[in-house]
Amino acid sequence: MAIELYWGSGSPFAWRVMLTLEVKGLAYESKLLEFSKGENKAPAYLLLNPRGKVPTLKDGDFVLYESLAIMSYLDRKYPDPPLFGKTPEETGLIWRALAECESYVVSAGDKVVRPIFFGKGLEKVEEIQQAAQTLRHELKMIDERLAGSHWLVGDKISAADIGVFPLVQLLLRAASKEAARPLNLGLLPLAQTFPNVARWVQRIEALPNYQRTYPPHWRE
Ligand SMILES: N[C@@H](CCC(=O)N[C@@H](CS)C(=O)NCC(=O)O)C(=O)O
């Protein structure tokens, strides 16, 4: 039975799963939910994911939500190419990168991205700038990790890259908006602030089928 992916345009968590599916060359049925129409809170969807969030994956009778859980399920079920490391050490480092992202980047990112995209809370400049400082610190660490290597862990793309990348893209998009200008986030131009991250972003953008994962409403 086909894999079905419930996702939302621009959701970095859904983007992780799409990239995982594409890198593994897995066919899937796209179920794009419109947040503006409340489709993620519709009763039928809440039966699949009681949190009413994206992504949710359906593989035959098996239903799973939470992006990292889905990535790890897909890797175990469809191991080629392996995305969670070939050695115990790689697996540990990949999970460390993912845990750091969830612990530090996601919440700070939300504090910066949300006001810029939705216009609410833009007056809390100090709070936003504090979150931006956390993000610059995290990006610096990522940049240093990428100084001697094309990928975050090991010599191939892994779940670490796929897990972190959509959050970075979302941040860059927010930083490029007009509303971000007075906030002085110190993130752009990326090639100057974090040159290794900039090259890594280009590397991921050059993956085959990357364009299929690009948030459709970002093209508008
Ligand atoms: N920890 C979850 C986060 C999922 C999440 O927050 N998704 C957002 C989109 S970026 C969502 O569906 N929000 C809709 C809502 O909360 O109503 C994961 O990794 O899957």
The ligand as a Tripos MOL2 file, in Angstrom:
@<TRIPOS>MOLECULE
LIG
   20    19     1     0     0
SMALL
NO_CHARGES

@<TRIPOS>ATOM
      1 N1          7.2540   18.3570   16.9500 N.3       1 LIG1
      2 C1          6.3820   18.2970   15.8130 C.3       1 LIG1
      3 C2          6.0470   19.7220   15.4050 C.3       1 LIG1
      4 C3          4.9490   19.7830   14.3720 C.3       1 LIG1
      5 C4          4.4030   21.2020   14.2180 C.2       1 LIG1
      6 O1          4.5490   22.0630   15.0830 O.2       1 LIG1
      7 N2          3.7470   21.4770   13.0550 N.am      1 LIG1
      8 C5          3.1470   22.7560   12.8380 C.3       1 LIG1
      9 C6          3.5340   23.3140   11.4680 C.3       1 LIG1
     10 S1          5.1980   23.8400   11.4150 S.3       1 LIG1
     11 C7          1.6400   22.6050   12.8080 C.2       1 LIG1
     12 O2          1.1200   21.6480   12.2790 O.2       1 LIG1
     13 N3          0.9220   23.5890   13.3770 N.am      1 LIG1
     14 C8         -0.4900   23.6370   13.2980 C.3       1 LIG1
     15 C9         -1.1380   23.7880   14.6360 C.2       1 LIG1
     16 O3         -0.4490   23.6390   15.6520 O.co2     1 LIG1
     17 O4         -2.3210   24.0520   14.6350 O.co2     1 LIG1
     18 C10         7.0610   17.5160   14.6890 C.2       1 LIG1
     19 O5          8.2980   17.4560   14.6960 O.co2     1 LIG1
     20 O6          6.3800   16.9240   13.8460 O.co2     1 LIG1
@<TRIPOS>BOND
     1     1     2 1
     2     2     3 1
     3     2    18 1
     4     3     4 1
     5     4     5 1
     6     5     6 2
     7     5     7 1
     8     7     8 1
     9     8     9 1
    10     8    11 1
    11     9    10 1
    12    11    12 2
    13    11    13 1
    14    13    14 1
    15    14    15 1
    16    15    16 2
    17    15    17 1
    18    18    19 2
    19    18    20 1
@<TRIPOS>SUBSTRUCTURE
     1 LIG1         1 GROUP 0 **** ****
